[in-house]
Amino acid sequence: MFNIKSFKYYFSEEQINRITNKITTILSQQDFLTMGKNCSDLEKRFSESNKSPYVLTTSSGTSALELVLSAVNIEKHDVLLPSNTFVATASAIIRSGGTPVYVDCDTDLNLSFEDLRLKITPKTKAVIIVHIGGYITPQIQKIQAWCKENKVLLIEDAAHAIGSHAYSTNAGNFGDAATFSLFTTKVLTAGEGGLVTTKHESLYNKMSILRNHGQAQDNIVPLRGSNWRMHEFNAILAIEQLSTLKDNIKHRKRIALIYDQYINQLSNFKIKRLQISSVSQSNLYKYIILLPDSELIPILIETLHKNYNIASAGRVYPIPIHLQEGYFEKICLPATERYCQEHFCLPIYMNMSVEEAHYTGQALVKELTQLLSSKE
Ligand SMILES: Cc1ncc(COP(=O)(O)O)c(C=O)c1O
């Protein structure tokens, strides 16, 4: 029997040797361990490969968000964001002195442009858009134009979306600034880490200072910042991952096409893959299925695990932020509340074999057919 994990990262033997050699060199030469030449190298390489004019490394995706939000100064202002996101998007706003205002989602789980337009007030300073599961909303150009027209900043929380693109523009290049996460589960991982991109030179200069406690030089502190610096070891891992990002996404697409064949067999049960217009090319961080019978999801997860050794890739977010105890708000976001429940993800990763993908697809079709037929 196969052993399918919920996610896996991949480094080739050659990469592991290169990483080991670089770390050995740093330690034996007692080189600087933070924000040294590997962090600069990563910034340069990502700037080139993503076509982003300015790039900064950070210690995590959360610190990348905090860095951007403190640089644009949202204190005493509202920031519009989807409630269908990870808690870090909201916590970074609160820590930066702003107020999160939650927006509903569309049928594609991404921010609803319609609801966004209803939520703007004179207190709104910025919109944070989250490319859920790696999918950039096809509405992105309209949202960009609307933000410009209303003099509101557009920030992309592209934690999921490294390597995704839409309308020939890469994730990270739509907004005034964007943030990426390099957490262990992400398409490009460094264990922990983050990246910030921006097209504005002045914002980049400000963030360069803020990231290192607001110091312009050693102990010269013109701004109030914090420690949002990346470790050299994380940068070494990220450089290797960046070199295989295209192959990684290509392989995920291969796996997704296999899954598509199986999901098509379930169309009679109103089960389908999350549809995104072809203008938006996801990095396939998540392969998302819409399953209206949401009470079946926990049963399915347990059966796949027990009978097939297939770990669940779960839901992207089963509970939206406004319904989390620590962030509870008495508001109603009907689409968000519905789709957080009614979706489910299949495991997908760079070194998943074609046989493993067929095995997972077959198990899914068999178990869902049985579960749904017994309900009829
Ligand atoms: C949408 C989103 N934003 C922000 C973050 C925070 O990133 P990190 O875990 O690297 O701090 C995550 C992490 O998973 C995320 O999914």
The ligand as an SDF file (V2000), in Angstrom:
LIG
                    3D

 16 16  0  0  0  0  0  0  0  0999 V2000
   -2.6480   33.3220    3.7740 C   0  0  0  0  0  0  0  0  0  0  0  0
   -1.4990   33.2860    4.7380 C   0  0  0  0  0  0  0  0  0  0  0  0
   -0.9890   34.4410    5.1850 N   0  0  0  0  0  0  0  0  0  0  0  0
    0.0500   34.4800    6.0260 C   0  0  0  0  0  0  0  0  0  0  0  0
    0.6350   33.3200    6.4880 C   0  0  0  0  0  0  0  0  0  0  0  0
    1.7480   33.3920    7.4740 C   0  0  0  0  0  0  0  0  0  0  0  0
    2.9380   32.8280    6.9940 O   0  0  0  0  0  0  0  0  0  0  0  0
    4.0050   32.2230    8.0070 P   0  0  0  0  0  0  0  0  0  0  0  0
    3.4610   30.9520    8.5460 O   0  0  0  0  0  0  0  0  0  0  0  0
    5.2050   32.0030    7.1330 O   0  0  0  0  0  0  0  0  0  0  0  0
    4.2410   33.2300    9.0590 O   0  0  0  0  0  0  0  0  0  0  0  0
    0.1530   32.0870    6.0510 C   0  0  0  0  0  0  0  0  0  0  0  0
    0.7640   30.8490    6.5170 C   0  0  0  0  0  0  0  0  0  0  0  0
    0.4110   29.7520    6.2480 O   0  0  0  0  0  0  0  0  0  0  0  0
   -0.9430   32.0620    5.1590 C   0  0  0  0  0  0  0  0  0  0  0  0
   -1.4690   30.9080    4.7290 O   0  0  0  0  0  0  0  0  0  0  0  0
  1  2  1  0
  2  3  1  0
  2 15  2  0
  3  4  2  0
  4  5  1  0
  5  6  1  0
  5 12  2  0
  6  7  1  0
  7  8  1  0
  8  9  2  0
  8 10  1  0
  8 11  1  0
 12 13  1  0
 12 15  1  0
 13 14  2  0
 15 16  1  0
M  END
$$$$
